[in-house]
């Protein structure tokens, strides 16, 4: 296997790990697990948004049952994905030593327009820090 195939395999494994641990909010997530999980999710999200949704839209222009089915299919992906992204965020913040309440407060404050910009930058600064546990894979 060459280096690109190994990286692709690793990204795929971390993407599957994102869904495997979607409802596990305890524990820790390394930098590699967090960033590979996030990047792989957004690659799949871009594929769905730019390729599959226009195809579904052309299929479901007149059929309301087909629209309902497509909506259920998309929700069955996006609900676990959002929960998985939240859980990996909380596990990563715990890995750098921040409590769940601190992470929750930063998320709420980040959603405020204009006022949230420093909190988004602060969250990013926490997410790129190395793990507190020395023997973990960074």
C-alpha positions in Angstrom: 0.0 0.0 0.0 1.3 3.4 -0.8 1.1 6.4 1.5 -2.1 7.8 0.0 -4.0 4.5 0.4 -2.9 4.3 4.0 -4.1 7.8 4.7 -7.4 7.1 3.0 -7.8 3.9 5.0 -7.0 5.8 8.2 -9.5 8.6 7.4 -12.2 5.9 6.7 -11.5 4.2 10.0 -11.8 7.5 11.9 -15.0 8.3 10.1 -16.5 4.9 11.1 -15.2 5.5 14.6 -17.1 8.8 14.7 -20.4 6.9 14.2 -19.4 4.0 16.4 -18.8 6.4 19.3 -21.6 8.8 18.4 -23.5 8.4 21.6 -20.4 8.0 23.9 -19.8 11.3 25.6 -17.4 10.0 28.2 -13.7 9.4 27.6 -11.2 11.2 25.5 -10.5 11.9 21.8 -7.0 12.5 20.5 -6.2 15.3 18.1 -5.9 12.8 15.3 -9.3 11.2 16.0 -11.0 14.6 16.3 -9.6 16.2 13.2 -9.8 13.1 11.0 -13.4 12.6 12.1 -14.4 16.2 11.4 -12.6 16.3 8.1 -14.1 13.0 6.9 -17.6 14.1 8.0 -17.4 17.4 6.0 -16.1 15.5 2.9 -19.2 13.2 3.1 -21.4 16.2 3.8 -20.1 18.1 0.7 -20.7 15.0 -1.4 -24.3 14.8 -0.1 -24.9 18.5 -0.5 -23.5 19.0 -3.9 -24.2 15.7 -5.7 -26.9 13.7 -4.0 -29.4 16.5 -3.0 -29.7 17.9 -6.6 -30.3 14.3 -7.8 -32.9 13.8 -5.1 -34.5 17.1 -5.9 -34.9 16.2 -9.6 -36.5 12.9 -8.6 -38.9 14.3 -6.0 -40.2 17.4 -7.8 -43.8 16.0 -8.1 -43.9 13.0 -5.8 -44.5 13.9 -2.2 -44.0 10.3 -0.9 -40.5 10.3 -2.5 -39.8 13.7 -0.8 -40.8 12.1 2.5 -38.6 9.1 1.9 -35.6 11.2 0.9 -36.1 13.4 4.0 -36.1 10.3 6.2 -32.9 9.0 4.5 -31.2 12.3 5.0 -32.3 12.6 8.6 -31.2 9.1 9.3 -27.7 10.3 8.4 -27.6 13.8 9.8 -29.0 13.1 13.3 -26.3 10.5 14.2 -23.7 12.7 12.5 -24.6 15.8 14.6 -24.7 13.7 17.8 -21.3 12.2 16.8 -19.8 15.6 16.2 -21.0 16.8 19.5 -19.7 13.8 21.3 -16.3 13.9 19.7 -16.1 17.7 20.5 -16.8 17.0 24.2 -14.3 14.1 24.3 -11.6 16.3 22.7 -12.2 19.1 25.1 -12.0 16.7 28.0 -8.7 15.4 26.5 -7.2 18.9 26.8 -8.5 19.3 30.4 -11.7 21.3 30.0 -14.9 20.2 31.7 -18.2 19.5 29.9 -19.8 22.6 31.4 -16.9 24.8 30.1 -17.3 23.2 26.6 -21.0 23.7 26.7 -20.7 27.3 27.7 -18.2 27.9 24.9 -20.5 26.3 22.4 -23.5 28.5 23.5 -21.4 31.7 23.5 -19.9 30.8 20.1 -23.4 30.9 18.6 -24.0 34.5 19.4 -23.4 36.7 16.3 -20.3 38.9 16.4 -19.8 38.4 20.2 -19.1 34.7 19.5 -16.0 35.2 17.3 -13.5 35.3 20.2 -15.1 32.1 21.6 -14.8 30.4 18.2 -11.1 31.3 18.1 -10.7 30.2 21.8 -12.4 26.9 21.1 -10.1 26.3 18.1 -7.1 27.1 20.3 -8.2 24.5 22.8 -8.9 21.9 20.1 -5.3 22.1 18.6 -3.6 21.6 22.0 -1.8 18.3 22.6 -3.4 15.8 24.9 -2.8 15.9 28.6 -2.1 12.2 28.8 1.4 11.6 27.5 1.0 8.1 26.2 -2.0 8.8 23.9 -1.7 9.1 20.2 -1.6 12.8 19.2 
